[in-house]
Structure formats: structure tokens, C-alpha cells
């Protein structure tokens, strides 16, 4: 999927799975779009047998919450990390 989108691998990263298995995968950078939302993020070049999924960083970048009942993305307010004083 990433090759078809002309996204190039940039670096390799090591991942430790929940069962302790260690995997090495290539990482690239992409502009992602889903259901009218858009963000930039790192993407992992999976191999045969790997799952295709959207991670929490991408969900946060979209500025959405997942509606598990409606099976859709729902816009939410962005959280500010600073202490704003007047």
C-alpha cells in the first residue's frame, strides 16, 4: 500500500510485540486522510502477515475520537499543553 502511494522508507525501527517478539520494520512519512480528516505521521512498512491499522498518534493527529458504536471518527477539541494566562 505504501509503495503504491510512492512513500519511501527512511529509517528502520525495532518494535517489541505484546508476546515479547521483536520485529524490525522500515518507517516512512506520509500525509494521511480518512473520513474527511487529515494529518501527517510516521508509517510502518509492514510485511506479509502484519496487520494494517491506524495507531493512536494518527487518531490524535486527526483530532478525533473513535465512535465504537457508530464505527466512525468523531471530531473533538484539541488539548492545549501550556498554561495560558491573560
C-alpha positions as a Python dict, from the first residue, in 0.01 Angstrom:
ca = {
    (1, 'X'): (0, 0, 0),
    (2, 'X'): (280, 244, 89),
    (3, 'X'): (481, 157, -221),
    (4, 'X'): (175, 230, -439),
    (5, 'X'): (142, 571, -266),
    (6, 'X'): (509, 650, -351),
    (7, 'X'): (604, 670, 18),
    (8, 'X'): (971, 591, 68),
    (9, 'X'): (1123, 408, 365),
    (10, 'X'): (1352, 643, 561),
    (11, 'X'): (1474, 453, 870),
    (12, 'X'): (1441, 119, 1044),
    (13, 'X'): (1284, 85, 1386),
    (14, 'X'): (1262, -205, 1631),
    (15, 'X'): (922, -296, 1779),
    (16, 'X'): (854, -529, 2071),
    (17, 'X'): (520, -704, 2045),
    (18, 'X'): (296, -790, 2344),
    (19, 'X'): (420, -1151, 2335),
    (20, 'X'): (784, -1041, 2350),
    (21, 'X'): (855, -1095, 1980),
    (22, 'X'): (1095, -833, 1842),
    (23, 'X'): (1038, -706, 1486),
    (24, 'X'): (1239, -465, 1271),
    (25, 'X'): (1039, -262, 1019),
    (26, 'X'): (1111, 30, 787),
    (27, 'X'): (946, 367, 863),
    (28, 'X'): (837, 641, 623),
    (29, 'X'): (648, 970, 645),
    (30, 'X'): (302, 1029, 500),
    (31, 'X'): (8, 1265, 478),
    (32, 'X'): (-290, 1055, 591),
    (33, 'X'): (-659, 1113, 516),
    (34, 'X'): (-968, 933, 647),
    (35, 'X'): (-1335, 1034, 665),
    (36, 'X'): (-1253, 1397, 584),
    (37, 'X'): (-974, 1429, 843),
    (38, 'X'): (-607, 1481, 756),
    (39, 'X'): (-272, 1467, 940),
    (40, 'X'): (95, 1381, 891),
    (41, 'X'): (257, 1085, 1065),
    (42, 'X'): (518, 813, 1054),
    (43, 'X'): (403, 496, 879),
    (44, 'X'): (539, 144, 917),
    (45, 'X'): (619, -70, 615),
    (46, 'X'): (454, -394, 722),
    (47, 'X'): (533, -738, 591),
    (48, 'X'): (308, -1025, 490),
    (49, 'X'): (111, -1130, 798),
    (50, 'X'): (133, -788, 967),
    (51, 'X'): (-193, -610, 1047),
    (52, 'X'): (-297, -287, 877),
    (53, 'X'): (-417, -43, 1141),
    (54, 'X'): (-435, 321, 1239),
    (55, 'X'): (-243, 400, 1557),
    (56, 'X'): (-321, 637, 1841),
    (57, 'X'): (-76, 902, 1712),
    (58, 'X'): (-267, 922, 1386),
    (59, 'X'): (-603, 935, 1565),
    (60, 'X'): (-474, 1221, 1783),
    (61, 'X'): (-333, 1396, 1475),
    (62, 'X'): (-676, 1381, 1311),
    (63, 'X'): (-819, 1547, 1624),
    (64, 'X'): (-1088, 1283, 1658),
    (65, 'X'): (-1229, 1019, 1889),
    (66, 'X'): (-1337, 676, 1771),
    (67, 'X'): (-1710, 609, 1796),
    (68, 'X'): (-1706, 233, 1858),
    (69, 'X'): (-2084, 203, 1831),
    (70, 'X'): (-2121, 406, 1510),
    (71, 'X'): (-1791, 276, 1367),
    (72, 'X'): (-1675, 624, 1267),
    (73, 'X'): (-1441, 906, 1363),
    (74, 'X'): (-1588, 1199, 1561),
    (75, 'X'): (-1420, 1543, 1578),
    (76, 'X'): (-1308, 1660, 1923),
    (77, 'X'): (-1143, 1968, 2069),
    (78, 'X'): (-764, 1977, 2072),
    (79, 'X'): (-597, 1982, 2412),
    (80, 'X'): (-351, 2261, 2487),
    (81, 'X'): (-29, 2161, 2661),
    (82, 'X'): (52, 2502, 2806),
    (83, 'X'): (-72, 2717, 3090),
    (84, 'X'): (-241, 3017, 2928),
    (85, 'X'): (-255, 3334, 3138),
    (86, 'X'): (-418, 3664, 3045),
}
